[in-house]
Amino acid sequence: MPGAIRTRLPRRGSIRRLRVNRPSTWWPTLATRQDEAFHRIWQALRLHEQFVPGAPAPSDWQERGSLYALCAIPLTESSGLHKSLEPLRATLDELPFVHLYPGQRLVIPIQELGFIVDSPSRPDEISLDLIQEFLHQAEIPVTDFPAFRVKVGGFNSFLDVPFLDIHDDGWCNRMHQRLRDFVSMQPDDSFAYLPHLVLGEYTAFEDIGSFPAQMAPWRDRQFGEFVADRLDIIGISTSDESALPEILHSFELGHERGPAETIASPSKGYR
């Protein structure tokens, strides 16, 4: 009769080891997803034929209110970024269909609040009383955010505005998601939020043509970095394009523990 069935197991040293680079539940970080989004935007620019005017008709804005309010991170003067951007701005300024914003208007938009009016009647309108209410609600959540490092560049473009990529380890996105809880304006979820620094706007329907090739030397350029240590609520004039933004309020980031001690450390892989 046959004997007992014996299962022959391999020796421990002969088992082939499988190296798993990432767990099955791995999901790209915010910083990685932002970098991929910037890459896709630049690649998609070549698939379109024309730029489109970025600014609304002046009469439309003027009829809605004298100021448009939004939360934004300002580009600090001490970072030296304004000077490093001069060659790029000079290149763009030579193009007749590009209108550049003044240097003091270079900000990273975080959350739009709307047209400032006395009696709001539309979702994209807000009164000064509602802004005060927003301040009280957002004060502690915003100031609990640490100061964080922001790297600026390279050059990129939507169909209506030229802009610079922002590499912030995902902090602007986190702040945007937090502020959505306090705004009276219905959030627009048509596009995912992507932090960027708008340089200006296109003023006419113009063929894209060789524009991507012309601007390619600036695509991978890092223009510098700065520490974002405050969030401003600013009012942009709807009647004077050259007017500097009016600062309505400033939140100091890391206020509870001191900005110098709460500069966020970049996560692994942050570039």
Secondary structure, DSSP 8 states (H G I E B T S, - for coil): -----------GGGS-----SS-TT----HHHHHHHHHHHHHHHHTT-SB----S--HHHHHHH-SEEEEEEEE--GGGSHHHHTHHHHHHHHTSTTEEE--GGG-EEEEEEEEEE-SS--STTEE-HHHHHHHHHHHHHHHHTS--EEEEEEEEEE-SS-EEEEEE-TTHHHHHHHHHTTT-SS----SS----EEE-EEE-S--B-TTHHHHHHHHHT---EEEEE-EEEEEEEESS-TTS--EEEEEEETTTTT-GGG------TT--
